[in-house]
């Protein structure tokens, strides 16, 4: 079970420790304030495995950089938190969602990556996991009827609530839940009941971003990495 599931974190609140492979694991990594004008995309791209290069090249410039950072952050988490020195090849679920098969300890290691302008997030777990990040300023309240239930709408529209921020938090919770299920976005966002996600979900507010994650099984050992863009570059 996650505690304090709706959190507002200071930049310096960073937890780092080694997690045993046989533990119940949840790791969240964040790279924020990404400067797209300072990147050597060609050099960064060719540091990736070939299949990840192809994946990154599907995107326009900024999202190509986000994809590169996402994989490098995933790689960093696996090597530094789980002591897995060589990143395994991807395996895929029936619906095409990638995961890792690990020989020692964990049978399967699941991950999920999300990005928005200026921020990339990665979730890693030995249980199915989904993550989503959105910028509050990009939330279009004109579409709130499409994804908010009556109960959620009342909360968003209450006088005590920052409507755009709360709508963004709910959106990310629903997206991360559907990504955790891994069946594709077949389910309607409107039909995901966020009040029933409490035990296995967490929402974190960092600057202008809401980050939400859902994990299939509760009570994991949790670890959090938060990096500024330039700080993360120095680690690679």
Backbone as numpy.savetxt, mean C-alpha at the origin, in Angstrom:
# Nx Ny Nz CAx CAy CAz Cx Cy Cz
-5.04 -8.32 15.21 -5.89 -7.13 15.21 -5.01 -5.89 15.21
-5.36 -4.91 14.37 -4.65 -3.64 14.38 -5.20 -2.76 15.48
-4.31 -2.06 16.18 -4.73 -1.10 17.18 -4.59 0.30 16.61
-5.45 1.24 17.10 -5.41 2.63 16.64 -5.42 2.67 15.11
-6.45 2.10 14.54 -6.46 1.85 13.11 -6.54 3.11 12.26
-7.02 4.23 12.80 -7.01 5.49 12.08 -5.94 6.37 12.70
-4.79 6.45 12.08 -3.65 7.10 12.69 -3.21 8.31 11.88
-2.71 9.33 12.60 -2.05 10.47 12.00 -0.60 10.42 12.46
0.33 10.18 11.54 1.70 9.92 11.92 2.62 11.08 11.60
3.51 11.35 12.51 4.59 12.30 12.29 5.67 11.63 11.44
6.41 12.44 10.68 7.43 11.89 9.79 8.45 11.02 10.51
8.71 11.30 11.78 9.78 10.60 12.50 9.31 9.32 13.17
8.03 9.02 13.09 7.52 7.81 13.74 7.80 6.61 12.84
9.04 6.11 12.91 9.48 5.02 12.04 9.89 3.85 12.91
9.32 2.69 12.67 9.64 1.49 13.43 10.41 0.53 12.53
11.56 0.04 13.00 12.34 -0.91 12.22 12.80 -2.03 13.13
12.54 -3.26 12.74 13.05 -4.41 13.49 12.93 -5.64 12.62
13.73 -6.65 12.90 13.69 -7.88 12.12 12.54 -8.76 12.59
11.75 -9.26 11.65 10.60 -10.12 11.98 10.92 -11.56 11.60
10.75 -12.52 12.51 10.99 -13.93 12.17 10.07 -14.38 11.04
10.57 -15.26 10.19 9.79 -15.71 9.04 8.55 -16.50 9.44
8.55 -17.10 10.64 7.38 -17.88 11.03 6.35 -17.06 11.79
6.58 -15.74 11.91 5.62 -14.87 12.60 4.50 -14.48 11.66
3.40 -14.00 12.24 2.35 -13.37 11.44 2.82 -11.95 11.14
2.95 -11.63 9.86 3.69 -10.44 9.44 2.79 -9.43 8.75
2.94 -8.16 9.09 2.40 -7.08 8.28 3.42 -5.95 8.26
3.89 -5.58 7.08 4.89 -4.52 6.94 4.37 -3.49 5.95
4.43 -2.23 6.35 3.99 -1.12 5.51 5.18 -0.21 5.23
5.46 0.03 3.95 6.52 0.94 3.54 5.96 2.12 2.78
6.49 3.32 3.04 6.02 4.55 2.41 7.22 5.36 1.92
7.18 5.80 0.67 8.11 6.80 0.16 7.28 7.99 -0.28
7.57 9.18 0.30 6.72 10.34 0.03 7.55 11.52 -0.47
6.81 12.54 -0.93 7.42 13.76 -1.48 8.40 13.43 -2.60
7.94 12.61 -3.54 8.79 12.17 -4.65 9.01 13.32 -5.63
10.27 13.56 -5.96 10.64 14.61 -6.92 10.90 13.94 -8.27
9.96 14.08 -9.18 10.05 13.39 -10.47 11.06 14.03 -11.40
11.50 15.24 -11.09 12.43 15.95 -11.98 13.88 15.58 -11.75
14.17 14.81 -10.71 15.57 14.50 -10.38 15.93 13.05 -10.66
15.05 12.31 -11.33 15.27 10.87 -11.49 16.00 10.55 -12.80
16.95 9.63 -12.71 17.57 9.03 -13.88 16.77 7.77 -14.20
15.72 7.95 -14.99 14.77 6.86 -15.21 15.42 5.68 -15.92
16.25 5.96 -16.91 16.87 4.86 -17.66 17.74 4.00 -16.75
18.55 4.65 -15.91 19.42 3.91 -14.99 18.58 3.11 -13.99
17.56 3.75 -13.44 16.71 3.08 -12.45 15.94 1.92 -13.07
15.47 2.13 -14.29 14.67 1.10 -14.97 15.47 -0.17 -15.19
16.71 -0.02 -15.64 17.50 -1.20 -15.98 18.15 -1.86 -14.77
17.87 -1.32 -13.59 18.28 -2.00 -12.36 17.23 -3.02 -11.92
16.08 -3.04 -12.61 14.98 -3.94 -12.26 15.06 -5.24 -13.04
14.45 -6.31 -12.53 14.29 -7.52 -13.34 13.50 -7.21 -14.61
13.71 -8.03 -15.63 13.13 -7.72 -16.93 11.61 -7.61 -16.89
10.94 -8.50 -16.15 9.47 -8.45 -16.11 8.98 -7.18 -15.44
9.74 -6.66 -14.45 9.34 -5.41 -13.81 9.63 -4.21 -14.70
10.66 -4.30 -15.54 10.91 -3.26 -16.53 9.71 -3.13 -17.47
9.24 -4.27 -17.95 8.09 -4.26 -18.86 6.86 -3.67 -18.18
6.67 -4.01 -16.91 5.53 -3.49 -16.16 5.63 -1.98 -16.02
6.81 -1.47 -15.66 7.00 -0.03 -15.46 6.80 0.75 -16.75
7.21 0.16 -17.87 7.13 0.86 -19.16 5.70 0.97 -19.68
4.76 0.32 -19.03 3.35 0.46 -19.41 2.80 1.83 -19.02
3.49 2.50 -18.09 2.98 3.74 -17.51 3.60 4.97 -18.16
2.90 6.10 -18.01 3.47 7.40 -18.36 4.59 7.73 -17.38
5.33 8.82 -17.65 6.60 9.11 -16.97 6.52 9.03 -15.45
5.63 9.82 -14.84 5.58 9.85 -13.37 5.22 8.49 -12.78
4.25 7.82 -13.38 3.84 6.52 -12.86 4.87 5.44 -13.16
5.67 5.62 -14.21 6.79 4.72 -14.46 7.78 4.82 -13.30
8.08 6.04 -12.87 8.96 6.25 -11.71 8.34 5.64 -10.46
7.04 5.85 -10.27 6.35 5.27 -9.12 6.48 3.74 -9.11
6.33 3.13 -10.28 6.43 1.68 -10.38 7.83 1.19 -10.02
8.84 1.92 -10.47 10.23 1.58 -10.14 10.46 1.68 -8.64
10.02 2.79 -8.05 10.19 2.98 -6.60 9.43 1.90 -5.84
8.24 1.54 -6.32 7.44 0.51 -5.66 8.18 -0.81 -5.56
8.79 -1.23 -6.67 9.52 -2.50 -6.65 10.74 -2.41 -5.76
11.48 -1.28 -5.84 12.68 -1.15 -5.02 12.33 -1.10 -3.53
11.19 -0.49 -3.20 10.74 -0.46 -1.80 10.35 -1.87 -1.35
9.66 -2.61 -2.20 9.32 -4.01 -1.90 10.59 -4.82 -1.66
11.56 -4.65 -2.53 12.84 -5.35 -2.41 13.54 -4.99 -1.10
13.53 -3.70 -0.76 14.17 -3.22 0.46 13.52 -3.83 1.70
12.20 -3.87 1.72 11.47 -4.44 2.86 11.79 -5.92 3.04
11.75 -6.66 1.95 11.97 -8.11 2.03 13.39 -8.43 2.51
14.36 -7.69 2.00 15.74 -7.95 2.37 16.05 -7.52 3.79
15.51 -6.39 4.22 15.89 -5.81 5.51 15.00 -6.24 6.67
13.77 -6.60 6.40 12.87 -7.01 7.48 12.73 -8.52 7.61
12.84 -9.21 6.49 12.62 -10.65 6.50 13.88 -11.46 6.25
15.00 -10.73 6.03 16.30 -11.38 5.87 16.31 -12.37 4.71
15.58 -12.02 3.65 15.60 -12.80 2.42 16.51 -12.06 1.45
17.68 -12.61 1.19 18.71 -11.88 0.46 18.47 -11.82 -1.04
17.82 -12.85 -1.57 17.53 -12.87 -3.01 16.02 -12.84 -3.21
15.54 -11.87 -3.97 14.11 -11.75 -4.20 13.64 -12.90 -5.10
12.67 -13.68 -4.65 12.19 -14.80 -5.46 11.47 -14.31 -6.73
11.32 -15.20 -7.67 10.51 -14.88 -8.85 9.04 -14.83 -8.45
8.27 -14.06 -9.18 6.85 -13.95 -8.90 6.11 -15.24 -9.25
5.17 -15.59 -8.40 4.12 -16.55 -8.76 2.83 -15.75 -8.88
1.80 -16.35 -9.48 0.57 -15.59 -9.73 -0.66 -16.41 -9.34
-1.64 -15.71 -8.76 -2.91 -16.34 -8.44 -3.72 -16.55 -9.71
-4.85 -17.22 -9.57 -5.75 -17.46 -10.70 -6.18 -16.15 -11.36
-6.26 -15.08 -10.57 -6.69 -13.78 -11.09 -5.52 -12.90 -11.51
-4.31 -13.46 -11.49 -3.15 -12.72 -11.97 -2.47 -11.84 -10.95
-2.83 -11.99 -9.66 -2.19 -11.20 -8.62 -0.87 -11.85 -8.22
0.25 -11.10 -8.25 1.55 -11.70 -7.94 1.77 -11.92 -6.45
2.56 -12.93 -6.13 3.01 -13.19 -4.76 4.32 -13.96 -4.85
4.96 -14.20 -3.71 6.21 -14.94 -3.68 6.02 -16.29 -3.00
6.67 -17.32 -3.54 6.79 -18.59 -2.84 8.15 -18.60 -2.14
8.13 -18.77 -0.82 9.35 -18.73 -0.03 9.66 -20.13 0.47
10.89 -20.58 0.27 11.25 -21.95 0.66 11.35 -22.10 2.17
11.99 -21.10 2.83 12.18 -21.24 4.27 11.09 -20.49 5.02
10.57 -21.11 6.07 9.63 -20.42 6.96 8.26 -20.21 6.35
8.08 -19.10 5.68 6.80 -18.76 5.07 6.58 -19.60 3.81
5.38 -20.10 3.66 5.06 -20.79 2.42 4.79 -19.81 1.29
4.06 -18.74 1.63 3.77 -17.71 0.64 3.95 -16.34 1.29
4.42 -15.41 0.50 4.58 -14.03 0.95 3.79 -13.14 -0.01
2.79 -12.47 0.52 1.93 -11.64 -0.31 2.36 -10.18 -0.21
2.09 -9.44 -1.26 2.40 -8.01 -1.24 1.41 -7.26 -2.11
1.36 -5.98 -1.91 0.53 -5.11 -2.74 1.18 -3.74 -2.80
1.10 -3.10 -3.94 1.73 -1.79 -4.17 0.67 -0.81 -4.66
0.75 0.42 -4.20 -0.15 1.48 -4.67 0.65 2.77 -4.76
0.23 3.65 -5.65 0.90 4.94 -5.74 -0.06 6.01 -6.23
0.24 7.22 -5.83 -0.46 8.40 -6.31 0.61 9.45 -6.54
0.25 10.62 -7.00 1.24 11.64 -7.30 2.05 12.00 -6.06
3.35 11.70 -6.08 4.24 12.07 -4.98 4.40 11.05 -3.89
3.71 9.90 -3.98 3.77 8.93 -2.87 3.59 7.50 -3.39
4.43 6.59 -2.87 4.35 5.17 -3.19 4.27 4.39 -1.89
3.38 3.40 -1.83 3.24 2.57 -0.63 3.28 1.09 -1.00
3.83 0.30 -0.08 3.93 -1.15 -0.27 3.49 -1.83 1.02
2.68 -2.87 0.90 2.30 -3.71 2.04 2.80 -5.13 1.78
3.38 -5.75 2.81 3.90 -7.11 2.71 3.36 -7.92 3.88
2.92 -9.15 3.61 2.36 -9.99 4.67 2.43 -11.46 4.27
2.38 -12.36 5.26 2.22 -13.77 4.93 0.75 -14.17 4.89
-0.12 -13.17 4.92 -1.54 -13.33 4.67 -1.91 -12.40 3.51
-2.95 -12.72 2.79 -3.35 -11.87 1.67 -3.55 -10.44 2.14
-3.08 -9.49 1.36 -3.05 -8.10 1.79 -3.36 -7.18 0.61
-4.00 -6.05 0.90 -4.26 -5.02 -0.10 -3.96 -3.66 0.48
-3.52 -2.73 -0.36 -3.19 -1.39 0.11 -3.60 -0.36 -0.94
-3.95 0.83 -0.48 -4.29 1.92 -1.40 -3.86 3.24 -0.79
-3.42 4.17 -1.63 -3.06 5.52 -1.19 -3.71 6.51 -2.13
-4.26 7.57 -1.57 -4.87 8.64 -2.35 -4.54 9.98 -1.72
-4.54 11.02 -2.55 -4.32 12.38 -2.07 -5.67 13.03 -1.78
-5.78 13.64 -0.61 -7.06 14.23 -0.19 -7.53 15.27 -1.21
-6.63 16.10 -1.71 -7.03 17.17 -2.62 -7.59 16.65 -3.94
-7.29 15.40 -4.27 -7.78 14.83 -5.53 -9.16 14.18 -5.40
-9.68 14.11 -4.19 -11.00 13.49 -3.99 -12.09 14.36 -4.61
-12.87 13.76 -5.49 -13.98 14.45 -6.16 -15.28 14.08 -5.43
-15.77 14.99 -4.62 -16.97 14.70 -3.82 -18.23 14.57 -4.67
-18.16 14.96 -5.94 -19.34 14.83 -6.79 -19.67 13.37 -7.09
-18.71 12.46 -6.85 -18.97 11.03 -7.11 -19.22 10.25 -5.82
-19.40 10.96 -4.71 -19.53 10.26 -3.42 -20.72 9.31 -3.38
-21.78 9.62 -4.13 -22.95 8.73 -4.17 -22.62 7.37 -4.77
-21.53 7.30 -5.53 -21.18 6.06 -6.22 -20.47 5.06 -5.31
-19.91 5.54 -4.18 -19.15 4.59 -3.36 -19.44 4.67 -1.87
-20.22 5.67 -1.43 -20.54 5.79 0.00 -21.91 5.19 0.31
-21.97 4.40 1.37 -23.26 3.90 1.86 -23.98 5.04 2.56
-25.23 4.82 2.93 -26.00 5.85 3.64 -25.31 6.24 4.94
-24.85 5.24 5.69 -24.16 5.50 6.96 -22.87 6.29 6.74
-22.10 5.90 5.73 -20.85 6.60 5.43 -21.12 8.02 4.95
-22.18 8.19 4.16 -22.54 9.52 3.67 -22.87 10.45 4.82
-23.60 9.95 5.81 -23.95 10.77 6.97 -22.70 11.24 7.71
-21.73 10.35 7.82 -20.50 10.71 8.51 -19.71 11.75 7.72
-19.59 11.55 6.42 -18.84 12.48 5.57 -19.48 13.86 5.58
-20.80 13.90 5.61 -21.52 15.17 5.53 -21.76 15.83 6.89
-21.34 15.19 7.97 -21.54 15.78 9.29 -20.69 17.03 9.46
-21.16 17.97 10.28 -20.47 19.24 10.46 -19.09 19.06 11.07
-18.91 18.03 11.88 -17.64 17.83 12.57 -16.59 17.14 11.70
-16.96 16.82 10.47 -16.08 16.02 9.63 -15.47 16.86 8.51
-14.20 16.64 8.21 -13.56 17.16 7.01 -13.99 16.24 5.87
-14.94 16.69 5.08 -15.61 15.81 4.12 -14.64 15.16 3.14
-13.75 15.94 2.54 -12.84 15.38 1.55 -11.88 14.37 2.17
-11.41 14.69 3.37 -10.47 13.79 4.04 -11.15 12.47 4.41
-12.34 12.54 4.99 -13.04 11.33 5.40 -13.46 10.49 4.19
-13.90 11.15 3.12 -14.27 10.41 1.91 -13.05 9.71 1.32
-11.90 10.37 1.38 -10.66 9.76 0.88 -10.28 8.55 1.71
-10.40 8.67 3.03 -10.09 7.53 3.91 -10.98 6.33 3.59
-12.27 6.58 3.43 -13.21 5.49 3.14 -12.91 4.86 1.78
-12.63 5.71 0.79 -12.28 5.21 -0.55 -11.09 4.26 -0.47
-10.02 4.68 0.23 -8.82 3.84 0.30 -9.08 2.54 1.06
-9.94 2.60 2.08 -10.29 1.38 2.80 -10.97 0.37 1.87
-11.89 0.86 1.06 -12.64 -0.02 0.16 -11.74 -0.57 -0.95
-10.92 0.31 -1.53 -10.01 -0.13 -2.58 -9.03 -1.19 -2.05
-8.48 -0.94 -0.86 -7.51 -1.89 -0.31 -8.16 -3.24 0.00
-9.42 -3.21 0.42 -10.14 -4.46 0.69 -10.32 -5.27 -0.60
-10.72 -4.61 -1.67 -10.92 -5.31 -2.94 -9.59 -5.82 -3.49
-8.52 -5.05 -3.29 -7.20 -5.50 -3.73 -6.72 -6.68 -2.89
-7.05 -6.69 -1.61 -6.70 -7.82 -0.76 -7.39 -9.10 -1.24
-8.66 -8.98 -1.64 -9.39 -10.14 -2.15 -8.74 -10.67 -3.42
-8.18 -9.77 -4.23 -7.40 -10.19 -5.38 -8.19 -10.76 -6.52
-9.48 -10.44 -6.59 -10.33 -10.98 -7.65 -10.55 -9.97 -8.77
-9.82 -8.85 -8.72 -10.10 -7.76 -9.64 -11.20 -6.90 -9.06
-11.37 -5.70 -9.59 -12.38 -4.78 -9.04 -13.76 -5.12 -9.60
-14.16 -6.38 -9.36 -15.47 -6.83 -9.81 -16.55 -6.33 -8.86
-16.23 -6.37 -7.58 -17.20 -5.93 -6.58 -17.42 -4.43 -6.66
-18.60 -4.01 -6.34 -18.95 -2.59 -6.33 -18.42 -1.96 -5.06
-17.69 -0.85 -5.18 -17.19 -0.14 -3.99 -18.32 0.20 -3.03
-19.47 0.52 -3.59 -20.62 0.90 -2.77 -21.01 -0.21 -1.80
-20.81 -1.46 -2.22 -21.27 -2.60 -1.43 -20.25 -3.09 -0.40
-19.07 -2.48 -0.35 -18.08 -2.83 0.67 -18.42 -2.06 1.94
-18.73 -2.78 3.00 -19.13 -2.17 4.27 -17.90 -1.94 5.14
-17.45 -0.70 5.25 -16.22 -0.41 5.98 -16.36 -0.67 7.48
-17.57 -0.65 8.00 -17.76 -0.90 9.44 -17.42 -2.34 9.80
-17.38 -3.23 8.81 -17.06 -4.63 9.06 -15.60 -4.96 8.79
-14.81 -3.93 8.45 -13.40 -4.14 8.15 -12.50 -3.82 9.33
-13.08 -3.44 10.46 -12.31 -2.88 11.57 -11.18 -3.77 12.08
-11.44 -5.06 12.23 -10.46 -5.94 12.86 -9.20 -6.09 12.03
-9.33 -6.11 10.72 -8.20 -6.42 9.86 -7.85 -5.27 8.92
-8.12 -4.05 9.33 -7.81 -2.90 8.48 -7.13 -1.81 9.28
-6.39 -0.97 8.57 -5.73 0.17 9.20 -5.74 1.33 8.21
-5.93 2.54 8.71 -5.84 3.75 7.89 -4.85 4.70 8.55
-3.95 5.24 7.75 -2.90 6.13 8.24 -2.93 7.41 7.43
-2.94 8.54 8.09 -2.91 9.85 7.45 -1.51 10.43 7.59
-0.83 10.62 6.46 0.51 11.21 6.44 0.48 12.41 5.50
0.66 13.59 6.07 0.57 14.83 5.30 -0.77 14.86 4.55
-0.72 15.00 3.22 -1.97 15.11 2.46 -2.49 13.76 1.97
-1.87 12.67 2.42 -2.23 11.34 1.92 -3.00 10.53 2.96
-3.98 9.77 2.48 -4.58 8.70 3.28 -4.10 7.37 2.71
-3.61 6.51 3.60 -3.14 5.18 3.24 -3.96 4.17 4.03
-4.57 3.22 3.34 -5.33 2.17 4.03 -4.86 0.80 3.57
-4.88 -0.15 4.51 -4.50 -1.52 4.20 -5.49 -2.48 4.83
-5.71 -3.60 4.15 -6.53 -4.69 4.67 -5.72 -5.98 4.59
-5.81 -6.79 5.64 -5.11 -8.06 5.70 -6.13 -9.15 6.01
-5.95 -10.33 5.40 -6.95 -11.39 5.53 -7.05 -11.91 6.95
-5.92 -12.09 7.63 -5.94 -12.59 9.01 -5.39 -11.53 9.96
-5.94 -11.47 11.16 -5.58 -10.41 12.09 -4.43 -10.77 13.01
-4.12 -9.83 13.92 -3.11 -9.99 14.98 -1.69 -10.23 14.46
-1.23 -9.48 13.45 0.14 -9.66 12.97 1.13 -8.82 13.77
2.42 -9.18 13.64 3.48 -8.28 14.08 3.61 -7.18 13.02
3.57 -5.93 13.45 3.51 -4.81 12.50 4.83 -4.04 12.46
5.19 -3.60 11.29 6.39 -2.81 11.10 6.09 -1.71 10.09
6.63 -0.53 10.33 6.35 0.62 9.48 7.65 1.31 9.08
7.80 1.57 7.78 8.90 2.36 7.24 8.31 3.60 6.58
8.79 4.77 6.93 8.40 6.00 6.24 9.66 6.71 5.78
9.79 6.93 4.48 10.98 7.57 3.94 10.62 8.79 3.11
11.41 9.83 3.24 11.42 10.90 2.26 12.08 10.36 1.00
11.73 10.92 -0.15 12.26 10.46 -1.43 13.79 10.42 -1.43
14.42 11.51 -1.05 15.89 11.58 -1.09 16.52 10.64 -0.07
15.86 10.46 1.07 16.35 9.52 2.09 16.33 8.10 1.55
15.27 7.74 0.83 15.16 6.39 0.30 16.19 6.15 -0.80
16.44 7.16 -1.64 17.43 7.02 -2.71 18.80 6.63 -2.17
19.16 7.17 -1.02 20.48 6.91 -0.44 20.62 5.47 0.03
19.50 4.79 0.25 19.55 3.41 0.73 19.76 2.41 -0.39
19.58 2.85 -1.63 19.61 1.92 -2.76 21.00 1.83 -3.37
